[in-house]
Amino acid sequence: MQNMITVAVDAMGGDNAPGEIIKGAVLAVQERKDIKVVLTGDEDIIRKELGSYDYDKERLQVVHAPEIITNCEAPVLAIRRKKNSSIVVALQMVKNKEADAFVSAGSTGAVLAGGQLIVGRINGVERPPLAPLIPTMNGVSLLSACGANVDARSSHLVQFARMGSIYMENILGIKNPRVAIVNIGAEEEKGNLLVKETFPLLKSCNDINFIGSIEAREIPNGAADVIVCEAFVGNVILKLYEGLGTALVKKIKTGLMSTTKSKIGALLCKTALKETMKDFDATKYGGAPLLGLNGLVVKTHGNAKSNEVYNSILQCVTFTEQNINDKIRNNLNKNE
Amino acid sequence: MQNMITVAVDAMGGDNAPGEIIKGAVLAVQERKDIKVVLTGDEDIIRKELGSYDYDKERLQVVHAPEIITNCEAPVLAIRRKKNSSIVVALQMVKNKEADAFVSAGSTGAVLAGGQLIVGRINGVERPPLAPLIPTMNGVSLLSACGANVDARSSHLVQFARMGSIYMENILGIKNPRVAIVNIGAEEEKGNLLVKETFPLLKSCNDINFIGSIEAREIPNGAADVIVCEAFVGNVILKLYEGLGTALVKKIKTGLMSTTKSKIGALLCKTALKETMKDFDATKYGGAPLLGLNGLVVKTHGNAKSNEVYNSILQCVTFTEQNINDKIRNNLNKNE
């Protein structure tokens, strides 16, 4: 018999909670017999929503957590004060090994702070990177790191590279993933102080396939599988990716709707265009993992729909089955 | 009689030199009677190229500069050693007030290093920002700064904001331009050390319209007119803008060509799409100025065509006519 993997899901986090979150959780339990989901949040609200679905009640449970942490609250303070929030209750389950992983579309700050404060880091991990997948012309790359945990040291970046590499090899199945550091030119002598300090360290790592610097221009071309950077820079990359993508698509739509002739043309192109643009959507791979914790914490987009929640739950299953954390533990023990 | 403005142009720099560069220079002289252009580079090559054009020989001259600085050379060393290069000869003209400005599509590093070493900074300017214009949904924003001059201090960023503001007000005609600092969230307490240090300084500047933080997601929406950041981050923004734009357009073309139906649709949309996408092209405003020098140095794209060269020459004229450098000088004297 296969092992059952338990994923705690924050039913109250995100713009489309609880409806889309619960829909995604139900879908995961319906589709896969090896998954157990625990929804945390206001029990009455969740039960009411669940009423419209048919599912295995043994494998989809509810744990009451009446408090909600909002995006406006200071993350660390909120984690400390709101012990009965959907986020804290779920993270406690991961800490106590009652759950293998946690998925939330709620406050990024609270999820990241809580992951570190409650679940805790793997021994030897200096800083856990939030590592989202970003779409490229030929697939997807891992951006390690991105988030609120800025002003990293070079030793952090080396760990971001190692953990990112393990993730891409085992979760995405990319053999010997190409690791590159974000820089302002391809030459080794270019860069800011942090990059200049990190470059030779990455070069001397025998356990990763370091290919050197990557200019931001090359990221959308999929020029590396793991993109290493300090979280402030990673945040700029991720947000600009989203913002520019949306802006260009809006611009193109305006163009298509601008003349009668183009409107007819647009009708004819619509299906084909939609199909191609699907490739440029990273949500099908799930959310962004916070790597290096004693468990797994996955942050999905604030506007996540059921499909992204479903994919994030599946991502947790692969992560657990592949023993990613043991691999990270072994790698760090061997190298540090 | 109006004043004649002299622009030195590097005839040998860029992927399309000398053909497109010379074409752009001829165009500028043909279109405007108040412009004089001095082309620097190999005289024989330039004269041969000029042979096919009709132009006012008084206002389009050639200064022989047989050496060429390539992209592969270390910038500072190349500037020091190649005294007879098209870049150094032109910069010397700006220094000696024989030219008001310099335009080059050549090595960015050499142009920036040479601008500072030869032309020199305005008294009080701590660091000259390279400030390209980037396209947005409703026009264009100035990215101050972007380039190789990384690891800035907060006082540099304040000057980037001031100079950028003067540029946008006087060159683009945007009254009271909105200035924002690139950050990972909208709240004042967010950011890395540099941003946290710079934020209150910008807030206390009475001479600029500081509107707070801008997330990278909002840049394409034109949420600020002057986008202040450290040059490493600015470089990532600029390069990702270019790379992602190209990648998405390529993806859309693939989509349009994927079925017979979509191919017919594409034919009908083509003109309208092209027209709309023109808005998303910042080269019509010219190149990126290096602000804060005793003169003006403009870096155009390496792949600049005649039209961008032409627009860059016009940009130099407006810059000189508007006495931007006097305005920068007065502003710094008043505030520091």
HADDOCK unambig.tbl for C-alpha pairs under 7 A between the chains (distance, minus, plus):
assign (segid A and resid 137 and name CA) (segid B and resid 247 and name CA) 6.76 0.50 0.50
assign (segid A and resid 150 and name CA) (segid B and resid 192 and name CA) 5.71 0.50 0.50
assign (segid A and resid 151 and name CA) (segid B and resid 192 and name CA) 5.99 0.50 0.50
assign (segid A and resid 184 and name CA) (segid B and resid 232 and name CA) 6.61 0.50 0.50
assign (segid A and resid 184 and name CA) (segid B and resid 235 and name CA) 6.28 0.50 0.50
assign (segid A and resid 192 and name CA) (segid B and resid 150 and name CA) 5.72 0.50 0.50
assign (segid A and resid 192 and name CA) (segid B and resid 151 and name CA) 5.99 0.50 0.50
assign (segid A and resid 216 and name CA) (segid B and resid 236 and name CA) 5.28 0.50 0.50
assign (segid A and resid 216 and name CA) (segid B and resid 239 and name CA) 5.23 0.50 0.50
assign (segid A and resid 216 and name CA) (segid B and resid 240 and name CA) 4.84 0.50 0.50
assign (segid A and resid 217 and name CA) (segid B and resid 239 and name CA) 4.49 0.50 0.50
assign (segid A and resid 217 and name CA) (segid B and resid 240 and name CA) 4.69 0.50 0.50
assign (segid A and resid 217 and name CA) (segid B and resid 242 and name CA) 6.23 0.50 0.50
assign (segid A and resid 217 and name CA) (segid B and resid 243 and name CA) 4.09 0.50 0.50
assign (segid A and resid 218 and name CA) (segid B and resid 243 and name CA) 6.28 0.50 0.50
assign (segid A and resid 220 and name CA) (segid B and resid 243 and name CA) 6.31 0.50 0.50
assign (segid A and resid 220 and name CA) (segid B and resid 244 and name CA) 5.66 0.50 0.50
assign (segid A and resid 220 and name CA) (segid B and resid 247 and name CA) 6.33 0.50 0.50
assign (segid A and resid 221 and name CA) (segid B and resid 247 and name CA) 6.90 0.50 0.50
assign (segid A and resid 232 and name CA) (segid B and resid 184 and name CA) 6.61 0.50 0.50
assign (segid A and resid 233 and name CA) (segid B and resid 233 and name CA) 6.34 0.50 0.50
assign (segid A and resid 235 and name CA) (segid B and resid 184 and name CA) 6.26 0.50 0.50
assign (segid A and resid 236 and name CA) (segid B and resid 216 and name CA) 5.28 0.50 0.50
assign (segid A and resid 239 and name CA) (segid B and resid 216 and name CA) 5.23 0.50 0.50
assign (segid A and resid 239 and name CA) (segid B and resid 217 and name CA) 4.47 0.50 0.50
assign (segid A and resid 240 and name CA) (segid B and resid 216 and name CA) 4.83 0.50 0.50
assign (segid A and resid 240 and name CA) (segid B and resid 217 and name CA) 4.67 0.50 0.50
assign (segid A and resid 242 and name CA) (segid B and resid 217 and name CA) 6.23 0.50 0.50
assign (segid A and resid 243 and name CA) (segid B and resid 217 and name CA) 4.09 0.50 0.50
assign (segid A and resid 243 and name CA) (segid B and resid 218 and name CA) 6.26 0.50 0.50
assign (segid A and resid 243 and name CA) (segid B and resid 220 and name CA) 6.32 0.50 0.50
assign (segid A and resid 244 and name CA) (segid B and resid 220 and name CA) 5.67 0.50 0.50
assign (segid A and resid 247 and name CA) (segid B and resid 137 and name CA) 6.77 0.50 0.50
assign (segid A and resid 247 and name CA) (segid B and resid 220 and name CA) 6.35 0.50 0.50
assign (segid A and resid 247 and name CA) (segid B and resid 221 and name CA) 6.90 0.50 0.50
assign (segid A and resid 251 and name CA) (segid B and resid 276 and name CA) 6.92 0.50 0.50
assign (segid A and resid 252 and name CA) (segid B and resid 273 and name CA) 6.49 0.50 0.50
assign (segid A and resid 255 and name CA) (segid B and resid 272 and name CA) 5.44 0.50 0.50
assign (segid A and resid 255 and name CA) (segid B and resid 273 and name CA) 4.73 0.50 0.50
assign (segid A and resid 255 and name CA) (segid B and resid 276 and name CA) 5.18 0.50 0.50
assign (segid A and resid 256 and name CA) (segid B and resid 269 and name CA) 6.10 0.50 0.50
assign (segid A and resid 256 and name CA) (segid B and resid 272 and name CA) 6.53 0.50 0.50
assign (segid A and resid 256 and name CA) (segid B and resid 273 and name CA) 6.18 0.50 0.50
assign (segid A and resid 258 and name CA) (segid B and resid 272 and name CA) 6.56 0.50 0.50
assign (segid A and resid 259 and name CA) (segid B and resid 272 and name CA) 6.95 0.50 0.50
assign (segid A and resid 261 and name CA) (segid B and resid 268 and name CA) 5.77 0.50 0.50
assign (segid A and resid 261 and name CA) (segid B and resid 269 and name CA) 6.82 0.50 0.50
assign (segid A and resid 262 and name CA) (segid B and resid 268 and name CA) 5.33 0.50 0.50
assign (segid A and resid 262 and name CA) (segid B and resid 269 and name CA) 4.13 0.50 0.50
assign (segid A and resid 262 and name CA) (segid B and resid 272 and name CA) 6.34 0.50 0.50
assign (segid A and resid 265 and name CA) (segid B and resid 265 and name CA) 3.65 0.50 0.50
assign (segid A and resid 265 and name CA) (segid B and resid 266 and name CA) 6.04 0.50 0.50
assign (segid A and resid 265 and name CA) (segid B and resid 268 and name CA) 4.80 0.50 0.50
assign (segid A and resid 265 and name CA) (segid B and resid 269 and name CA) 5.24 0.50 0.50
assign (segid A and resid 266 and name CA) (segid B and resid 265 and name CA) 6.05 0.50 0.50
assign (segid A and resid 266 and name CA) (segid B and resid 269 and name CA) 6.61 0.50 0.50
assign (segid A and resid 268 and name CA) (segid B and resid 261 and name CA) 5.78 0.50 0.50
assign (segid A and resid 268 and name CA) (segid B and resid 262 and name CA) 5.33 0.50 0.50
assign (segid A and resid 268 and name CA) (segid B and resid 265 and name CA) 4.81 0.50 0.50
assign (segid A and resid 269 and name CA) (segid B and resid 256 and name CA) 6.12 0.50 0.50
assign (segid A and resid 269 and name CA) (segid B and resid 261 and name CA) 6.83 0.50 0.50
assign (segid A and resid 269 and name CA) (segid B and resid 262 and name CA) 4.14 0.50 0.50
assign (segid A and resid 269 and name CA) (segid B and resid 265 and name CA) 5.27 0.50 0.50
assign (segid A and resid 269 and name CA) (segid B and resid 266 and name CA) 6.62 0.50 0.50
assign (segid A and resid 272 and name CA) (segid B and resid 255 and name CA) 5.45 0.50 0.50
assign (segid A and resid 272 and name CA) (segid B and resid 256 and name CA) 6.54 0.50 0.50
assign (segid A and resid 272 and name CA) (segid B and resid 258 and name CA) 6.54 0.50 0.50
assign (segid A and resid 272 and name CA) (segid B and resid 259 and name CA) 6.94 0.50 0.50
assign (segid A and resid 272 and name CA) (segid B and resid 262 and name CA) 6.34 0.50 0.50
assign (segid A and resid 273 and name CA) (segid B and resid 252 and name CA) 6.49 0.50 0.50
assign (segid A and resid 273 and name CA) (segid B and resid 255 and name CA) 4.72 0.50 0.50
assign (segid A and resid 273 and name CA) (segid B and resid 256 and name CA) 6.19 0.50 0.50
assign (segid A and resid 276 and name CA) (segid B and resid 251 and name CA) 6.91 0.50 0.50
assign (segid A and resid 276 and name CA) (segid B and resid 255 and name CA) 5.18 0.50 0.50
